[in-house]
Every structure is written in C-alpha cells, then in structure tokens.
Amino acid sequence: MSGWVGKVATKRLRALTTFTVLATFVLALASSLLSSSPSQAASPDAPAAELVPLLIKFRANATATEITAAVRGSGGVVSRDLGQLRTKVINVPAGARDRILAA
C-alpha cells in the first residue's frame, strides 16, 4: 500500500512542479513583452494615436474569423501570436485600453 501512495505523491509533486514552471514562464514572458517598449506606456493624458500592448487569451473554440473580428473591432493590431497559449499580444489605442479590458 505504501508503494502506491508514494507513486501518487510523486505524480502530484511532478504535476505541481510542471505547473509552477509553466506559470513562471508565462509570467516572465508577459512581463518581458509589456516592459519591452516603455515608450508606449499609457498615461491619463495620452493621445488617442498612441498604442499600448495587451495580452488577450481567446477561448479554445474561438475561430480565426472570430479572433480577427474581435481584434479589428477593438481597433487593435496583432503584434505577436502565442499560438500554443491561445494568446495574442495586440496593440490598441491608449484611449480604448480601459474599455477593452472591461469587456
């Protein structure tokens, strides 16, 4: 019985370690993407033409057409596509950032 319990504990530890490493990787990637262009940081009095990056994660069943329509509808432009994470980095007008994040 103790052999079985040990195997379950090992699998759980391995899964937890894998999750922690992946979460750290995603956070580091997001941090580097957002800090790579400090000149585009949004300020309250930023002009509407200034673009700010947003990380957008789409549903697994979202079609390419739906994703394109959502990006264009927000006035955004895709700057990076993180396909395996179903996430895109889009640049949107600074004035629309809060409205897009609230949606």
ABEGO torsion letter per residue (X at the ends): XAAAAAAAAAAAAAAAAAAAAAAAAAAAAAAAAAAABAAABBBAABBAABBBBBBBBBBAABBAAAAAAAAAAAGBBBABBBAAAGBBBBBBBAAAAAAAAAX
